[in-house]
Amino acid sequence: MSTTPMRTDAAAEASADRPRPVMPLWAALLVSALGGVVYDLGFPGASVWPLAFVGIGMTLVSLIGRSSWAAFHIGLVFGLGFYLTHVSWTSLYLGPVPWLALSILQSLIVAGGAVLIALAYRWLPRATSSRWARLVLLPLLVAGLWIVRETATGSIPYGGFPWGRAALSQSESPFAQVVSWVGSSGLGLVMVALVAGVIEWVRLRGWRDVRSAVPVVALLVVAVAVPAWPTTPTGELRVASVQGNGPSGYFDEREPGDILAAQLDATEPVLDEPGIDVLLWPEGGSDVDPTRSAEAARTFDDLSERIGAPVVLNTVTVDDEERFYNTSLLWESGAGAVDRFSKRNPVPFGEYIPDRWFYDALVPELTGLIQRGYSPGTEPPVFDVGGAVAGLAICFDVIYDGLIWEGARDGAELYLLQTNNADFRGTDENQQQLAIARLRAIETGRSVVNISTVGTSQVIDPTGRTIDELPAYEAEAMVTDVELREGLTPAVVLGGSVPTITVIAAIGGLIAVGVRGRTQNAPRRTGSGRGDGGESAA
């Protein structure tokens, strides 16, 4: 008996098991690594948002037809290409160890996600020969698995680091309005689905049938044309916000009270402005806690009395059990601190050392710099500032979806965001954070006042447009009439259900196509169905 049919069947089985790679492995590694760098160029500060799509496409193409081990390395070099450039600001004062550790950890998670995407490219064509499944289901599955990876990087370890999600590259693009409907995870899903859809259209030579372009074109039109969810204006709040440009960096030379003095000096020009409703200072704006210093308390009493409005300040507080908090206080003349909110998400290795015994043994010269650790706060993230409810987030808190959604659900009519970018002077960190704040404005349908110790500080309206601004590294103040809004966007109402459903659907979908693919090919593998060995993944 001739063995030729057996060879044919084996070749067909191999083709069905794994589509042909688009390029050799060495080229895939190079393209994916370059794709990570291109992906970063879509984010601030280069801010060429279309390049985020290009970077996604470069790594997806590299993953087609790859084994799990090859896909892991392709994802790893993409992650390193992206994170080593995107968060290079973490090395500014502490050197390369934190920068490399963060970048490598995030890249390992990206590598795991790349394995899942490579399996999707391998398994779905085995599960079905339908052209429309390749054009619709495969892009959605790939996009969902991308969000699985983003959810993992934003959750683990130590609360995760959701910095660098795909959506955060689109704060000034035509796609930004999508976040008001499905949040950042939903926008990321749309972005990757568009790229993966175009890739499949090209692989299947879709230009031979114009109907095959309908899925991608329809998704593109909806994503660009959909307006932001409308929220309802309820009035205005006159906000005075002050950027003191004091010595607020971790390694800045200063004496106790120097930052407070810089803030007071920068506030002086606006004290006689009429009609101020609230005075906002940045994170760390007072290096003296007025709840423990009678002199500082008198200073804020006088400040509040002079402007005729409460002051939202930030300082370090200590509770009865000697636990430290990064705390915002609502201060009213004669009443003192009438409300407080402590940072929900202290930064691991920046504001506290998790598993300190372990890291002290590894890098004691770095962990020794963090002598006191901050505890996470538990208070509601809103202040009643008299005539309006303000949502709150302190610095990196802004990257955590749940806190922002909680503020809107608790009645926030605008957001007062306080940050300290002094440790990242001259880097892209401030601009990246402002892009996140801009997306938060669109996502919630609320105005955002983002005030920094050193700038750039901005007031952003509910459409994401900057309406007032203070330049970086200058001591200045601004008084802005800020629009108030009420009503919840679908993104806030849906909240965590979007990433949760996406993760469950993507993992479930991958398992389903894997099982179906094995079932579909089982007869051929047992030798009972040699005649149908022609099924192949293009």
Secondary structure as GFF3:
##gff-version 3
##sequence-region A 1 538
A	DSSP	alpha_helix	4	17	.	.	.	ID=ss1
A	DSSP	alpha_helix	25	41	.	.	.	ID=ss2
A	DSSP	alpha_helix	50	63	.	.	.	ID=ss3
A	DSSP	alpha_helix	68	86	.	.	.	ID=ss4
A	DSSP	three_ten_helix	88	91	.	.	.	ID=ss5
A	DSSP	alpha_helix	96	127	.	.	.	ID=ss6
A	DSSP	alpha_helix	131	132	.	.	.	ID=ss7
A	DSSP	pi_helix	133	137	.	.	.	ID=ss8
A	DSSP	alpha_helix	138	153	.	.	.	ID=ss9
A	DSSP	three_ten_helix	166	169	.	.	.	ID=ss10
A	DSSP	three_ten_helix	176	178	.	.	.	ID=ss11
A	DSSP	alpha_helix	179	203	.	.	.	ID=ss12
A	DSSP	three_ten_helix	206	208	.	.	.	ID=ss13
A	DSSP	three_ten_helix	210	213	.	.	.	ID=ss14
A	DSSP	alpha_helix	214	225	.	.	.	ID=ss15
A	DSSP	beta_strand	232	243	.	.	.	ID=ss16
A	DSSP	alpha_helix	258	267	.	.	.	ID=ss17
A	DSSP	three_ten_helix	268	270	.	.	.	ID=ss18
A	DSSP	beta_strand	278	280	.	.	.	ID=ss19
A	DSSP	alpha_helix	294	307	.	.	.	ID=ss20
A	DSSP	beta_strand	311	318	.	.	.	ID=ss21
A	DSSP	beta_strand	324	332	.	.	.	ID=ss22
A	DSSP	beta_strand	336	342	.	.	.	ID=ss23
A	DSSP	alpha_helix	356	362	.	.	.	ID=ss24
A	DSSP	alpha_helix	364	367	.	.	.	ID=ss25
A	DSSP	beta_strand	382	384	.	.	.	ID=ss26
A	DSSP	beta_strand	389	394	.	.	.	ID=ss27
A	DSSP	three_ten_helix	395	399	.	.	.	ID=ss28
A	DSSP	alpha_helix	401	409	.	.	.	ID=ss29
A	DSSP	beta_strand	414	419	.	.	.	ID=ss30
A	DSSP	three_ten_helix	422	424	.	.	.	ID=ss31
A	DSSP	alpha_helix	429	444	.	.	.	ID=ss32
A	DSSP	beta_strand	447	452	.	.	.	ID=ss33
A	DSSP	beta_strand	457	460	.	.	.	ID=ss34
A	DSSP	beta_strand	466	470	.	.	.	ID=ss35
A	DSSP	beta_strand	476	486	.	.	.	ID=ss36
A	DSSP	alpha_helix	490	494	.	.	.	ID=ss37
A	DSSP	alpha_helix	497	526	.	.	.	ID=ss38
A	DSSP	three_ten_helix	530	532	.	.	.	ID=ss39
###
